[in-house]
């Protein structure tokens, strides 16, 4: 007699979850799409319609202070208050504070301004591939780690150049940004948490010094634009400026690196789609949307319910109470059969509604840097298609252990560089 089926439960520690969380998400969508998680002391929401609703709902707050106190929320508030930094980032604020900050920092990230960065991004990508050719040689098959040698360093290098960070400091920024991204996960031991806080403090101190050097000058970079930002007589306080810089580094790096790494890994599993891209570059823009949908880096968005939220589920009505912490999952939503149909688990770079993915969020907190992330990804994929000939997987891909931002720590490939 077979053992009874176990109820669906959110468990990022389950065997296989790190490599492929989508099977667990599917079980949750089918059995318990509004799931009370004891581990997270909150609710995990996995269906597309519900995640989309939460991201757009004014009764869904980004401010942790609105949560009913739990051990996790108390600890987070304590860390924020003790650090005396980061609390004024727009991703952790509601309107009107959020709207004010977004208006002040939005200009460099608007589509027209971002399009003006294309030549800078193309040059950084070209130089990176040229360096790989110089190191590994051209024309003969070579093996390299696409994450360590291409996808991970490039977004930080690009963003550092945009902000006027000296070239020699780019490597330490890659390390610092990785530490901040890891600190976003809600579950980790205290020793690791303390180490990440210390590294974040180092980056904060470095940026504080750099900001002070920019105040008396008018350099042609985004950091100077933010230092001197003014709208309707409003300016950024020092705390607000520093909080936005820390956030922009993570938002401008980790998701882009994840998109390129996760996306290429997915294309290896669907070689017909990779061949279509290699034959027709005009498909690339929609392909980026589809790769974001299929296996995007942003797996969870945390919100606080300001009022009771009612949901219909297979087991009956569920109410998330006011003050509850909610982890809405774009990663799961983007694989919801109810939204995407029977081909949801396939990469289809011609999918007409691929752009409906929720990787860039929705509502007032829709990603400010989505245009920049797309541009970087398109330029990086173009370089892979143009200069990594006969590219193929050369060994097992290794996934990072993070829950909130999904990405590869290693992607061994074999290719002929040109």
N, C-alpha and C positions, 0 to 999 in steps of 0.2 A: 504494500500500500504506500503510495507516494505521500510525502510530507505535505501538509497544507501550505498553500501559497502565503508568503509573508506579505504583510501590508506594505504599500509604498511608503518610503520614508526618505527625506533628504539627508544624505550622508556623504559629505565630500571625502571622508576617510574610507569609503567602500573600495574594495579592490577593483581596479579598472576605471574608477571615476576620473582620475587625473588624465589618463590617456583618452577617454571617451565618455564625457558626462551625459551624452545625449540619450543613452538607453535609460538612465535613471530619470532624466527629465520626461521621457515618454511615459514611463510608468506613473509619474506624478500627475501629468496632464490627464491621463486616462482614469486614475483612481482617486487622486487627492490634489486637485489643481490649486487649491488654496489651503496650504499645508502648514499646520502648526509645528514648528521646529523647536524642540527642547534645546538642541545644541546651540542654536542662534538666539534663543529666547525671543523669537519673533515668528513671522509668517513668510513662507516661500510661495510665491505666485508664479505660475509657469505657462498659462495659456496666453496666446497672442492678444485676444480681445481684452483680457483682464490686465495684462501688463501695459498695453496701450492706454487703457482707461486710467490706470494709476499714474502713469507718466504725465498725463494731461490734466488730471483732476486738481483743481485749486485746493481741495481738502486733503491733498497729499503733500506733506511738508518735507523739506530738506533739512530742517533744523532739529538736531538731536535733543535739544532742551525740551521739545514738545513731547518727547516720549515719556510714558509711564516708567518710573525708575526700575531698572533691573541691574543685576551685577555688571552686565556688559555695558549698558548705557552709562552707569555711574563711572565705570572705569574709563570710558572714552571721554566723558566730560572732564574728568579729573586730569587726564593726560593733556587735553587741549588747554585747560586753564593753567596747569603747571608750566607748559611750554610757552605760554603767552605768545603764540604765533599760529597762524593757519585758520583760526576760527572765522576770519572775515573773508574767506574765499567765496566767490559767488556760487560755487556748486553746493555749499552748505548753508545758503541763505534763501529766504523767500522774498517775494516782493513786499514792500517797495525797495528794500535794501538790495535785493538781487538785481532789479531793473536798473537802479542807479549805477551799480558797479559795471554791469554789462554794457551800458551805454558809454561809460568812460573808457573801457578797454576794447570795444568792438571794432573800431576803425581798421586796425592793421589786419583783421581777419575777415573782412568783407571780401566777396568774390573778386572784385576788380583789383583790390590791393594784393590779394593772394596771387592772382594771375600774373601780376608784375614780378613775382618771385620765381617764375618758372625758370628763367635763365640761371639764377643762382642755384636752384635745386638741380637742374640738369648738369651744371658744372661740377657740383659736389659729387653727384652720382658718377659722372664720367671719371673724375679723379680717383674715386674709390675703386672702380673697375680697372683703371689703368694701373693702380698699385697692386691689385691682385694679379694682373698679367705680368708685371715686373717681378713679382714674388714667385709665381707658379709657372710662368712661361705661357706662350701662346701656341695654339694649333694642335697640341697633343692632349689626350685626356688627363685631367688632374682631378684630385678629390679635395674638397674643402668643406668647411662648416659654414653654410650660408647664413646662419644666424650670427655667429661670432664675427665673421669676416665681411658681412654685407648688411643684412637686415637690421641688426641691433645697433651698430655704431652710426649708421647714416642719419637716422632721424635726429639723434642728439647733435651730431656735427652740423646738420642743417639749422637746427634751432639755435645752437650756440652762435653760429655765424649771423643769423637773423638778429640776435640780441646783442651782438658785439662782444661775445666772450672770447678772450684770447685763445688762439689755436692750441697752445700748449696745455690749456686747462680742459680741453674736450674729454680726454680719457677719464679724469676724476668725476666729471659731470655724468658720464655714463654709469659709473658705479653709484653715485649718489641717487640718480633717478631710479635705478633699479631698487635701491633700498626703500625709497618712498613708495614705489609701487607695491612692494612686498608688504609694507606696513598697512595697506588698505584692507588686507584680509582680516576678518573679525576673529578668526580662531588661530592662535599661536601661543607658544609658551612665553613666560615673562622675560626670560633671558634674551630670546630673540627680539622681542619687542623693545627691550632696553637698548640693544645694539643698534636697531634700526633708528630709534629716536636719536641716538648719539650721532649717527651718520647724517641724519636729516638736519640736526643742529649745525653740523659742519657746513653743509650746503647753504643754509640760511645765513650763516656768518659771512661766507664768501660773497653771496649776493648783496648783503647789506653794504659791504665795502665797495662793491662795484656800483651800486646805486648812488652812493655818495659821490663817486667820481663823475657820474653822469649829470648831477644836479647843476653844476656850474658850466656845463657844455651843452652843445646842441648837435650831437653826433647823428649820423644818418643810419639809425638802427631802431628796431622795435622797442628795445629797452628804453632808449631815450624818449621815444614817443609816449611810452607809458609813464615815465617819470614826469613828463611835462603835460600829460593828458588833462584836458579841461573841456567840460561841456556845460553850457548854461551857468557858468560861474562855479561849477562843482569841480573839485580835484580829488585825487586819491590821497588818503592819509598814508603815512609810512607803513602802518600795519596792513592796510588794505593792499597797497602796492606789493609788499613782500608776499602776502598770502596768494595774490594772483600769479606772481612769478613762480612760486613753488607749484601751484596747480597747473599752470601752463606747461611747465617742463614735463610733468608726468603725462598730462593729456596730449601733449604734442609728440611724445616719444613712444611710450609703451603700446598704445593702440595701433600706431602705424607699423611698428616693428612686428606686432602680432598679426596684423592684416597681411603683410607680405609673407611672413613665415608660414602662418596657418593656411593662407591662400595657395601658396605654391605646393605645400604638402597635400592639400585637397586635389589640386590639379594632377599630381602624380597618381592619385587614385582614380582619376577620370581622364585618361590619356587622350581620348577623343576630343575633350574640351581644350586641353592644352594644345593639341594639334590645330584646332580651329583658331586659337589665339595666335599661334605661330604663323598661320597663313593669312590672318586678317587682323591687323592692329585696330581697325575701327570698332571691333567688338570689345576692346579693353575697358572702356568706361562702364558699360553695363556689366562686364565680367567682375569688376571691382565690387559693384553692388551685390552681385550674386555670391561672391566669396565672403563678403561681410555677413550676408544672410546665413550661408551654409555653416561657417565656423568662425565667427567673429570674435575678437578679443574681449569685448565687454559682456561679461556673463551676468552680472547682477548690478542693480541700482537700489540703493537703500532709501526708503521713504518712511515718514511717520504719519499715521492716520490721524487727522485732526477731528474727524467725526466717524461714527460707525460706518463701515463699508459692507454692504450686503452683496453676496455672490451666490449664483446658482451653480451647484456642482453635481456630479453623478451620485453622490451620497446624500444630496439634499442641500437646503440652504445653509450657507456659512456666513457668519458675521465676524469681520475683523473689528475689534473694538477700538474706539478712540484712544489714542495714545500708544497703540501697538506699533512695533517696528516691523516694516514690511520689506522683504527682499524680492523685488520684482526682477524677473530673469529675461532680459532680451535674448540671451543665448538659447533658452528654451522656446520662447515665443517665436523666434525665427525658424524653428523646426516644427511648428504646430501644423498638423495635417489639416485642421479645420480652416486654416488660412491659406495654405500653400498647395493643398491637394496631394494626390498619391505620389508625386515626384519629389516630395519635400526632402527626402534623404539623398537626392542626387544633385550634383553640380550641373547646372544648365546655364551657360553664360549668355544664352539668348532669352532667358526667362523675362517675360514682359513686365511683370510686377516685382522684379527683384528690388527695385528702389523703395518698396514699402517696408523694408527691414527696419528694425528698431535699434540698430547698433549705435546710431548717433542720438538716441533718445527722442523725446518729443515734448511738446508743450514749451513752457518758458525756459526749461533747462536743456532744450535741444543744443547739441554740441556746437559751441562757438567756433571751434577749429575744424569743422567737418570739411570745409573746402580745402584747407591746407593739408589735411590727412589724405584726402582723395588725390590731390595733385602729387604729393610725395609718392603715394602708392603707384599711381599711373606711371610716373617717371621711373621708379625703381623696377616695376614689372617690365616696362619697355626695355630697360637695360638688360634684364635677364633674358628676354626674348631675343634681343639683338646680339648680345655679346656672350651668352652662355649657350653655345651650340651643343646639340645632342644632350641636353641636361636630363639627368635621371637621378633617382634616389640611390645613394651609395651605401646605406646602412640604416639601422633603426633610428627614427626620430625620437628625441627625448623631450617630454613636456615638462614645463615648470610646474611646481606644486601649488601655485596660487589658485584661489577660488574665484576671486573677483575679476581679475584680468587673465584670460587664457592665452598662453603663448608657448612657443618652443624655446627650450634652452639649447638644443642642438638639432641641426638639420644637415646631415652629411649628404653632399651631392657630388656627382661626377659630371664633368662637362669639358668641352674644348673652349677655352677662353679666346676672345679675339678683340 
